Amino acid sequence: MGNSSTSSDKLDIDLCFTPFPVQDLDVFVNSDTLELMKNPSKWIEEIGSWIRFIQVNSALKCPEIVLNSSQFSLGLELTNDKKILDLNHAWLGQSKTTDVLSFPIIDETFFGVSNECIELGDIVISVPTAIRQAKDNNADLFRELRWLATHGLLHLLGWDHSDEVSLNKMLLIQEQLLDIRGIL
């Protein structure tokens, strides 16, 4: 299915990765960002470290099955505004582009065996929207893509932001996740 990474001190992440067609970029991106947009192993390492951080921090909520598992599967697609608009309309009834969509599979009621690979769901990120947001926020695309991926991952793990308090908590966790990898 995807590319996976296995080691005794790391989680096993099976990632179905759809890279962004870099020939469609209309801005210059540095080599680290270009590699991130093409190479699933970069994402496997990041996602594994983020899940592990959440697992070992008891103050952070996530489904019990996630806390007890070491094998995870998920999808990550880097796409364009048209595709994310179509997905947003089809699944959420919203006729507008967005930066990231998440399609979680598990929740607190999910039952599974902890020694099995746990399917988390899919994250879809609009690269053109990420480029605009990075520019608007005086950030680089490298950081913005990871920021959006952490946001999507938290949704896959059951986080939501139905009010300002929950949004602020979620944004703080995103900052912590990026900080463990030295991205902020």
Protein Blocks (a to p, Z undefined) as FASTA:
>chain_A
ZZcdddfkbccdddddddddfklpcbdcdfklmmmmmmmklmmmmmmmmmmmmmmmmkbg
cdfklmmpcbdcdddddddfklmmmmmmmmnopacddfbdcddfbdfklccdfkbccdfb
jcdddfklmmmmmmmnopafklmmmmmmmmmmmmmnopacfbfklmmmmmmmmmmmmmmn
opZZ
